[in-house]
Amino acid sequence: MKKTGRNMCISGQVSYETADFVYTDGAGAPTVYFQNVFQDERKGYAYKVTFASMFPDVTVTGTTRDNPFAIQTFSKRELSRFSDALAGSMAGYTITSLRPSLASNNRTIGVVGGINSTSSSYNHAPYSYQTDYVIKGDAMVTQSISLAVNIDNKGLTDSMASFYIELDEYKVDDDEEIMLILNERSQGNSNRIGTR
């Protein structure tokens, strides 16, 4: 594996209306949506996420586009095949007594933002442009980046999330690419449902 020296930045906005899949809770309420934001199916390349943040508006409006999101490695094709059970697991919702977690899911490589439990508001309010984030240090993207965005507490009309993600490009040989793909897909929560 060798760094090519190419750095990429992707940014944009996702919303409930443009989602590739919407997870509904047990009562049928939309809770999380998934949307693919990056696709590169070239053989021999992989990417490392080095930084992630919301991308704030310069004006403060009623819609801040600051919903928290997880950075995951699902393609648009994979998202179109999701079921509610799989989506709930990939979003970290309790499906079984196992209580799946985003942290234990190899398809999740980072998280941006969260809830402030004291004020019940998002940590990255419009005035706080540097958001809370965590990125797994050894995670590599082989083909796709998608976002799992939280709708809770905002409602469908304010469910937008703006994002900014920095990537370093790597050249990988066939064996390395196979190992990265296997690692990415081997220990997702979908393999853990109903087990201890």
KOLVEX-214048 format. One line per field, with one value per residue: chain; residue in one letter; residue number from 1; x, y, z of N, C-alpha, C in turn. Coordinates in steps of 0.02 Angstrom, whole numbers, plus 50000, padded with zeros to 5 digits. Layout:
<dovexs>
c	c(A|...)
r	c(a|...)
k	c(NUM|...)
n_c1	c(X|...)
n_c2	c(Y|...)
n_c3	c(Z|...)
ca_c1	c(X|...)
ca_c2	c(Y|...)
ca_c3	c(Z|...)
c_c1	c(X|...)
c_c2	c(Y|...)
c_c3	c(Z|...)
</dovexs>
This chain:
<dovexs>
c	c(A|A|A|A|A|A|A|A|A|A|A|A|A|A|A|A|A|A|A|A|A|A|A|A|A|A|A|A|A|A|A|A|A|A|A|A|A|A|A|A|A|A|A|A|A|A|A|A|A|A|A|A|A|A|A|A|A|A|A|A|A|A|A|A|A|A|A|A|A|A|A|A|A|A|A|A|A|A|A|A|A|A|A|A|A|A|A|A|A|A|A|A|A|A|A|A|A|A|A|A|A|A|A|A|A|A|A|A|A|A|A|A|A|A|A|A|A|A|A|A|A|A|A|A|A|A|A|A|A|A|A|A|A|A|A|A|A|A|A|A|A|A|A|A|A|A|A|A|A|A|A|A|A|A|A|A|A|A|A|A|A|A|A|A|A|A|A|A|A|A|A|A|A|A|A|A|A|A|A|A|A|A|A|A|A|A|A|A|A|A|A|A|A|A|A|A)
r	c(m|k|k|t|g|r|n|m|c|i|s|g|q|v|s|y|e|t|a|d|f|v|y|t|d|g|a|g|a|p|t|v|y|f|q|n|v|f|q|d|e|r|k|g|y|a|y|k|v|t|f|a|s|m|f|p|d|v|t|v|t|g|t|t|r|d|n|p|f|a|i|q|t|f|s|k|r|e|l|s|r|f|s|d|a|l|a|g|s|m|a|g|y|t|i|t|s|l|r|p|s|l|a|s|n|n|r|t|i|g|v|v|g|g|i|n|s|t|s|s|s|y|n|h|a|p|y|s|y|q|t|d|y|v|i|k|g|d|a|m|v|t|q|s|i|s|l|a|v|n|i|d|n|k|g|l|t|d|s|m|a|s|f|y|i|e|l|d|e|y|k|v|d|d|d|e|e|i|m|l|i|l|n|e|r|s|q|g|n|s|n|r|i|g|t|r)
k	c(1|2|3|4|5|6|7|8|9|10|11|12|13|14|15|16|17|18|19|20|21|22|23|24|25|26|27|28|29|30|31|32|33|34|35|36|37|38|39|40|41|42|43|44|45|46|47|48|49|50|51|52|53|54|55|56|57|58|59|60|61|62|63|64|65|66|67|68|69|70|71|72|73|74|75|76|77|78|79|80|81|82|83|84|85|86|87|88|89|90|91|92|93|94|95|96|97|98|99|100|101|102|103|104|105|106|107|108|109|110|111|112|113|114|115|116|117|118|119|120|121|122|123|124|125|126|127|128|129|130|131|132|133|134|135|136|137|138|139|140|141|142|143|144|145|146|147|148|149|150|151|152|153|154|155|156|157|158|159|160|161|162|163|164|165|166|167|168|169|170|171|172|173|174|175|176|177|178|179|180|181|182|183|184|185|186|187|188|189|190|191|192|193|194|195|196)
n_c1	c(50043|50031|50042|49972|49987|49885|49756|49588|49436|49272|49111|48946|48767|48642|48478|48320|48228|48305|48360|48437|48394|48272|48259|48133|48061|47993|47863|47838|47890|47997|48169|48309|48407|48491|48620|48714|48868|48988|49076|49190|49245|49364|49492|49625|49640|49621|49550|49584|49497|49530|49484|49330|49178|49033|48968|48951|48818|48836|48749|48629|48491|48324|48342|48477|48551|48625|48619|48674|48787|48839|48984|48993|49024|48941|48876|48771|48697|48702|48631|48505|48460|48437|48353|48230|48271|48410|48453|48422|48510|48632|48624|48640|48535|48432|48399|48395|48425|48559|48600|48662|48806|48874|49010|49060|49045|49114|49083|49059|49153|49172|49103|49005|48962|48831|48716|48689|48670|48628|48566|48486|48510|48595|48771|48843|48790|48736|48831|48945|49064|49166|49149|49104|49191|49238|49355|49393|49555|49619|49536|49490|49427|49361|49279|49156|49070|48950|48820|48742|48609|48542|48373|48301|48224|48224|48134|48056|48065|48173|48281|48404|48579|48737|48898|49076|49216|49379|49498|49634|49719|49765|49872|49844|49889|49824|49807|49809|49696|49593|49605|49571|49438|49380|49402|49327|49198|49183|49148|49028|48879|48772|48811|48807|48685|48578|48673|48798)
n_c2	c(49941|50107|50279|50395|50530|50608|50709|50718|50810|50798|50866|50918|50908|50813|50739|50690|50682|50648|50527|50363|50254|50236|50214|50153|50163|50049|50097|50145|50269|50377|50371|50362|50401|50341|50383|50375|50455|50455|50372|50260|50147|50103|49986|49942|50053|50140|50228|50337|50408|50563|50674|50741|50833|50935|51050|51209|51332|51503|51596|51611|51515|51448|51317|51220|51118|51021|50891|50748|50624|50461|50400|50287|50134|50097|50058|50137|50038|49934|49998|50006|49880|49861|49808|49848|49789|49764|49895|49960|49895|49935|50069|50073|50050|49969|49809|49680|49594|49609|49738|49819|49912|50062|50073|49943|49903|49866|49929|50058|50200|50320|50454|50600|50732|50741|50715|50835|50794|50869|50989|50941|50972|50982|50957|51026|51160|51305|51405|51340|51290|51195|51029|50889|50741|50574|50463|50305|50246|50147|50120|50094|50151|50064|50074|50149|50285|50318|50403|50389|50463|50548|50575|50607|50720|50828|50817|50786|50891|50967|50882|50885|50863|50934|50904|50880|50801|50740|50651|50537|50467|50301|50184|50017|49844|49692|49590|49665|49745|49649|49603|49722|49740|49623|49642|49757|49710|49602|49602|49668|49731|49659|49528|49494|49493|49425|49346|49310)
n_c3	c(50000|49953|49975|49863|49857|49819|49876|49924|49935|49984|49981|50027|50030|50109|50117|50187|50083|49972|50000|49991|50062|50191|50361|50465|50626|50752|50764|50641|50609|50518|50552|50533|50391|50244|50132|49983|49949|49884|49757|49691|49587|49537|49510|49620|49701|49856|49996|50133|50263|50330|50395|50455|50452|50489|50366|50386|50368|50316|50357|50487|50495|50507|50471|50495|50442|50512|50561|50654|50590|50529|50449|50323|50227|50117|49957|49832|49770|49867|49970|49913|49929|50061|50212|50338|50459|50439|50412|50532|50618|50561|50588|50722|50807|50932|50896|50939|51095|51094|51068|50953|50898|50828|50841|50839|50711|50559|50442|50474|50478|50537|50640|50650|50754|50881|51018|51143|51302|51410|51365|51267|51136|50976|50976|50882|50853|50756|50788|50826|50737|50723|50734|50841|50816|50766|50696|50635|50650|50571|50466|50298|50142|50010|49897|49911|49993|50111|50201|50359|50425|50563|50601|50712|50828|50740|50635|50474|50380|50420|50409|50349|50316|50311|50243|50256|50199|50208|50112|50090|49955|49910|49828|49796|49793|49716|49815|49934|49913|49913|50046|50115|50074|50126|50263|50284|50265|50350|50490|50515|50595|50546|50543|50672|50734|50850|50911|51037)
ca_c1	c(50000|50073|50005|49984|49997|49824|49708|49523|49386|49204|49064|48880|48710|48596|48415|48270|48195|48349|48392|48436|48353|48248|48242|48077|48061|47938|47798|47834|47914|48065|48216|48376|48410|48557|48630|48781|48895|49052|49083|49249|49253|49427|49532|49692|49641|49583|49551|49582|49465|49575|49448|49259|49143|48977|48988|48900|48795|48865|48694|48592|48421|48288|48368|48550|48582|48678|48602|48732|48788|48893|49015|48994|49052|48890|48863|48701|48668|48691|48577|48440|48441|48429|48289|48228|48311|48480|48466|48421|48573|48686|48617|48655|48474|48422|48357|48390|48456|48630|48610|48717|48838|48912|49081|49079|49028|49169|49059|49059|49222|49175|49041|49010|48909|48795|48668|48709|48618|48605|48521|48449|48522|48654|48833|48868|48742|48764|48887|49003|49078|49207|49104|49132|49195|49287|49368|49434|49621|49641|49483|49502|49370|49382|49239|49099|49056|48880|48806|48682|48593|48491|48317|48271|48221|48224|48077|48075|48081|48239|48323|48463|48646|48791|48957|49141|49258|49445|49522|49699|49715|49819|49876|49848|49893|49765|49800|49791|49627|49550|49606|49533|49366|49359|49401|49271|49133|49184|49123|48973|48826|48726|48835|48806|48617|48556|48729|48831)
ca_c2	c(50000|50167|50342|50424|50602|50643|50720|50736|50836|50794|50902|50923|50906|50757|50751|50636|50680|50619|50468|50298|50209|50267|50166|50173|50127|50001|50131|50167|50337|50382|50385|50371|50388|50324|50409|50369|50520|50448|50306|50252|50075|50087|49934|49961|50114|50142|50295|50344|50470|50595|50726|50746|50886|50965|51109|51255|51390|51565|51632|51570|51511|51397|51252|51226|51062|50997|50827|50704|50569|50412|50390|50215|50113|50064|50086|50150|49972|49899|50032|49991|49812|49859|49796|49887|49756|49777|49967|49975|49870|49977|50135|50067|50044|49905|49762|49622|49608|49621|49811|49832|49976|50086|50062|49874|49890|49883|49971|50126|50222|50382|50485|50673|50762|50701|50751|50860|50767|50920|51037|50905|51002|50955|50989|51070|51212|51348|51447|51298|51261|51134|50981|50830|50686|50521|50424|50247|50257|50096|50107|50114|50149|50032|50094|50193|50318|50337|50433|50370|50527|50546|50621|50622|50788|50880|50810|50772|50951|50991|50823|50890|50863|50955|50866|50894|50743|50740|50584|50525|50411|50252|50133|49952|49788|49649|49557|49716|49765|49595|49604|49780|49726|49572|49673|49805|49676|49541|49605|49714|49711|49611|49461|49484|49493|49363|49307|49341)
ca_c3	c(50000|49948|49968|49797|49864|49800|49930|49898|49981|49959|50024|49998|50075|50099|50151|50187|50017|49921|50030|49956|50104|50252|50414|50507|50690|50762|50755|50571|50601|50490|50607|50504|50319|50217|50064|49956|49931|49848|49725|49648|49580|49504|49543|49640|49741|49919|50025|50205|50286|50378|50432|50437|50488|50454|50329|50410|50329|50341|50388|50534|50476|50545|50452|50500|50406|50556|50593|50661|50540|50528|50384|50313|50163|50076|49890|49817|49755|49930|50007|49882|49950|50134|50245|50400|50511|50426|50419|50604|50645|50536|50619|50793|50847|50965|50859|50983|51159|51084|51064|50907|50906|50770|50854|50824|50642|50515|50387|50499|50486|50575|50661|50659|50793|50930|51059|51208|51345|51457|51333|51216|51070|50944|50996|50829|50836|50704|50809|50842|50671|50730|50763|50873|50768|50778|50636|50649|50622|50523|50417|50229|50097|49948|49839|49922|50056|50121|50266|50396|50456|50615|50592|50777|50856|50690|50590|50405|50341|50441|50417|50307|50345|50266|50262|50226|50214|50175|50097|50060|49907|49913|49777|49830|49747|49717|49880|49984|49901|49937|50119|50137|50063|50174|50330|50285|50266|50390|50557|50522|50642|50515|50558|50744|50760|50882|50939|51094)
c_c1	c(50045|50029|50022|50002|49936|49777|49644|49480|49318|49159|48998|48827|48666|48532|48370|48240|48239|48382|48387|48396|48334|48229|48185|48078|48001|47869|47789|47858|47985|48114|48286|48370|48483|48562|48703|48805|48960|49055|49145|49263|49317|49463|49600|49697|49599|49593|49549|49550|49510|49541|49376|49226|49077|49005|48936|48879|48828|48811|48657|48518|48388|48313|48444|48586|48638|48661|48665|48728|48848|48918|49023|49016|49002|48883|48789|48664|48654|48633|48509|48415|48431|48358|48289|48271|48386|48497|48467|48485|48631|48682|48630|48593|48468|48374|48345|48421|48531|48647|48669|48743|48873|48986|49104|49067|49084|49148|49055|49131|49228|49106|49053|48950|48875|48749|48701|48655|48591|48553|48475|48455|48585|48716|48858|48813|48775|48825|48950|49023|49123|49166|49141|49134|49245|49293|49412|49501|49643|49590|49501|49437|49393|49342|49189|49100|48982|48874|48742|48666|48535|48436|48289|48277|48220|48161|48101|48097|48149|48289|48387|48527|48694|48854|49019|49187|49322|49470|49593|49693|49777|49815|49886|49853|49832|49754|49779|49717|49578|49547|49566|49458|49341|49354|49341|49204|49128|49148|49069|48921|48779|48747|48827|48736|48600|48612|48757|48905)
c_c2	c(50062|50228|50374|50498|50642|50648|50743|50765|50828|50831|50906|50922|50847|50772|50690|50627|50646|50554|50407|50246|50247|50212|50194|50131|50081|50031|50157|50238|50337|50407|50400|50361|50379|50353|50402|50437|50516|50377|50307|50177|50056|50033|49964|50026|50106|50211|50291|50410|50500|50648|50725|50798|50900|51024|51162|51307|51452|51610|51585|51572|51458|51327|51256|51169|51030|50932|50784|50647|50523|50407|50315|50198|50074|50098|50099|50085|49933|49931|50016|49921|49805|49837|49840|49856|49770|49851|49987|49953|49915|50048|50133|50064|49975|49863|49700|49641|49622|49695|49827|49903|49997|50072|49992|49856|49913|49926|50045|50147|50288|50407|50559|50696|50714|50745|50774|50841|50818|50965|51005|50937|50972|50993|51039|51118|51261|51388|51406|51260|51200|51082|50926|50775|50635|50482|50365|50253|50208|50083|50134|50106|50118|50055|50150|50226|50336|50368|50403|50430|50520|50597|50644|50695|50844|50876|50807|50835|50980|50935|50827|50888|50887|50921|50891|50837|50748|50668|50586|50464|50367|50206|50066|49897|49743|49617|49606|49737|49712|49595|49664|49769|49675|49601|49720|49770|49619|49545|49658|49687|49660|49539|49444|49480|49425|49320|49344|49333)
c_c3	c(50000|49936|49901|49801|49844|49861|49899|49953|49948|50008|49988|50052|50058|50137|50147|50118|49964|49944|49985|49995|50168|50301|50455|50571|50695|50753|50684|50559|50570|50544|50582|50429|50298|50146|50044|49933|49891|49820|49681|49643|49541|49544|49563|49680|49804|49949|50101|50222|50340|50420|50408|50481|50454|50415|50342|50359|50357|50370|50434|50513|50519|50530|50450|50465|50447|50592|50599|50611|50552|50457|50376|50242|50120|50009|49883|49804|49819|49970|49978|49902|50025|50153|50307|50455|50501|50436|50493|50637|50624|50563|50694|50837|50876|50925|50902|51050|51153|51086|51018|50913|50842|50779|50835|50751|50596|50456|50409|50512|50523|50593|50671|50699|50841|50970|51124|51257|51395|51426|51282|51147|51041|50966|50944|50806|50788|50724|50824|50779|50673|50768|50800|50821|50792|50712|50655|50613|50569|50468|50349|50189|50032|49888|49854|49990|50057|50191|50294|50440|50504|50601|50659|50797|50804|50646|50518|50367|50360|50449|50376|50347|50292|50290|50225|50248|50174|50169|50071|50016|49914|49852|49812|49777|49757|49785|49934|49976|49926|50013|50147|50130|50114|50244|50336|50295|50316|50457|50566|50570|50612|50530|50632|50773|50789|50910|50999|51088)
</dovexs>
